[in-house]
Amino acid sequence: NDSKSNEAPKSSSAFWSRLSELRHNGTPEMVIGITVLTVLGVDYAIQVRNGEQKEEMYRQLQREVKRDGEIAREDMMKAGTDSTKSLFQCTVRRIPPNFDGHKCLTDVRIGDVVDVMEEGIGPGGQYNLCSIRRETQQNKPDDNSEIENRVSVGWLPCSCLGKVA
């Protein structure tokens, strides 16, 4: 019985002695440092993965918006070619900054004359559905160039248009 009671304090004192020795040679600091570096490494890896996923979602969203824009533009082109009637003509007086949505009439310049096909559309009725005909030259492989009529259809703000008299 006495031998067992003597072993417990010995092992206990050996543990404390070993712990004291480890504290003096820097082991706890190394363990804490390695733990901190491991946590930082894992955190960095997660941030990189999340950034890549975010970029991929952004690219996918851009592709979907572009596809929706092309579909909407095709629909407007069909509507524009189906209804060849023009209510009236307007001159483009100014072009708003950052006017590049998928329903907007792009590639117009100040002074261009556009056909207004529908008035008061869009948010708050502040836009007109307009079309513009452009002649573009297409070069054929046999060095012949052919002039093609291209119709662009899209929205323009009413405040940027002036009626042609």
HELIX and SHEET records of a PDB file:
HELIX    1   1 ASP A    2  HIS A   24  1                                  23    
HELIX    2   2 THR A   27  ASP A   82  1                                  56    
HELIX    3   3 PRO A  123  GLY A  125  5                                   3    
HELIX    4   4 CYS A  158  CYS A  160  5                                   3    
SHEET    1   A 5 SER A 145  PRO A 157  0                                        
SHEET    2   A 5 TYR A 127  ASN A 139 -1                                        
SHEET    3   A 5 VAL A 113  ILE A 121 -1                                        
SHEET    4   A 5 PHE A  88  VAL A  92 -1                                        
SHEET    5   A 5 LEU A 161  LYS A 163 -1                                        
END                                                                             
